[in-house]
Amino acid sequence: MNFCTVAGNSVTSSNNAIQGPGDGSALYSLAYGNRIEDGTASNAVMSLGNSVVWGNTGAVHALLNTVSGGTSGSNTGNSAALVYIGANIVDSSSGNGSSSGPAALNGDPKLGGLQDNGGGTSTMALLSGSTAIDAGSRCGALPATDQRGNVRHWGAAADLGAYESGAPLGGNDEIFHGAFEASAVCP
């Protein structure tokens, strides 16, 4: 998942024996049982980059990364990995799998309500003071637009999540904007 916003969802647990009481989690990476194709161990990998996972209700953790041997418990080779790519805001995570990459950022992303902010689908705007503004990637392969179809990188760096704050509506029609002349220094 890259440049995604997962917020305001109601989550319930479907199997308390695997997840634990009341932990439905908004995002769930699970290596469970044996692979049906050949009986070998299950390996789950979830990649999360430049994203916001916040304010999901009914779950103990917003993100759960876990390993289970399945109903027989005979498979001990399963693995689950969470790979953080760049910055992310995750309000809580847990699990017995591995994780790598930069730790998730702390702080309220200050998401607006789901509404028409322009574009073909409803979005959650980043409100003033959001920790998600300019916290994402500024180099490398960025998507050209946000979910609304507006220019993705606007300001010091791309914003986290599906919404780019301050981007002109309808794309990038401006010739110059603040700090246009400054070039990003990329590793």
N, C-alpha and C positions, 0 to 999 in steps of 0.2 A: 504494500500500500504506500503510495507516494502522493503527497499533497492532498490528503483526505481529512475530512472532519467527521468523527463519529461522536455525536453528542445528543443528549436529550432522548435517548432511547430507553425503553423499559425492558429490562432483561430478567428472565426467570431461569432457574436451573431445570434442566431436563433429566438429569441423572445424578442425584445426590451422592450415590456411591462413588462416582468418579470425581466430581467436582468439589464435594464438600457441602455441607448444609448452607443453603441460601446463596451460593456463589455461582451465579449464572454467567457472569462476565460478558462485557460488550464485545470483546475480541477474545477468541479462545483458540489456542494452538495446542493440539492434543496428538500425541503419539500413543495409539491404543491398540493393543493386541498384535496379532501377526498380520502381515500383508496377505491378502486373499490370493494374490497371483502365485506366490511361491512359498508362503509360510515363514519368510524371513522377518526380521525386526522392522517395526514401523519407525520412520523418521519424519518428523514434522519441522518445517522451517517457516517462520513468519518474519518478513522484513517490513519494517515500519520506518518511513523516511518523511521528514518535513510535514508531519501530521499532528492532529490534535485529537485526543481521546479524552473526553471530559463530560462530566455531569450526566452520566448514564445511571438510571435508578434501578434498584432491585438487585444489584450485584454487590458482593463484598469487594471485589476488585474489578477495575475497568478492563484489565488485560491479564489473562491467565495463560501461562505457558507450562504445560505439564506432561508427564509421562505416566502411562498405566500399562501394566502387563496384560490387561484384558481380564476376561471373566475367569480364565483358568490360572492366571498368574504365572504361567510357565515361561513366558517370554520376558527375559531380563535385558535384552539388547536394544530396547526402544530408546529413542532420543528425541528431544524437542529442543529447538533453538530459536531464540528471539534475537533478531539482528536489527539494532538501531542504526539507521543510516542518517547521518547529520543530526540536526536538532529535532526533537519531538516534545510535545507536552502530553503527559499521561498522568491522570490524577491518582492512580494506584495500580500496582501490578504485583503479581505473585506467581509462584510456581516452583517446580523441582527440576525444570530443564535448565539449559545454559542460556546466557545472554552475552551479547558482545556489542561493541560500539559505544558512542557517547551516552552517558546517563541521561534519562529524560529530564527536561527542564521543570522547575517548580514555578508556580504562580498561575493565577487565574487568567485564562485566555480572554475573558470578558466577551463571550459570544452573545450576539443579539439573537432575537427570536427567529425562527425559521419563517422566512417571508420572501416576497418578490423584491430582490435587490438588483433587478435587471438580468437579462439572460433568459434562457429557456426553462430553468428550473429554480426552485426556491433555494436560498442559501442562508447561512447564519453569518452576518457581518461581524467583523472584528471591531469592537467598540474602542473608543479612546482609552489609552493606557493598557491595552492588551499586551501580554507578554509574547504573543504570537507575531506581532508586527515586527518586520525586519529581522526575525530570528532564524529564518531558513537559509537555504543555500544561496550563494551569490555567484557561484561558479559552476561549471560543469553543465551537464545536460539538464536544463530546466524545461518544463513544459512551457510553450509559448503563451498560454492563456490560463486563467483560473476557470472555475466551473461556469462562470457567467460568460466566458468568452472575452474577458478583458485581459490586458497585458499582465503577465505573471510577475515579472520583476519590476517593482515600482518602489523606489526608495533605496536605502542602503543595501538591502538584501530582499529576497523573496519572503513573503509571509508564510507562516505555517498554516496548514489546512487548505480547504478548498476555495477560500476567499482571499483576494488580494486587496488590502485596504488602500484607498486613495487612488487606485488605478482609474484612468478615465473610462467612462462607460462606452461600450461599443468598440473597444479595441484600442490600438495605439495610434491615434491620429495626430498627436502632437509632435512637433519638430524638436522642441527642447523642453526639458523639465528640470527641476532643481537637481543639482549635482550631476547633470548630464555630462559635463566636461570631465568629471572625475572618472578615472578608470579603476575598475576593481583589480586588486592584486590577488591573483589566484596561485595557490601552491603548484 
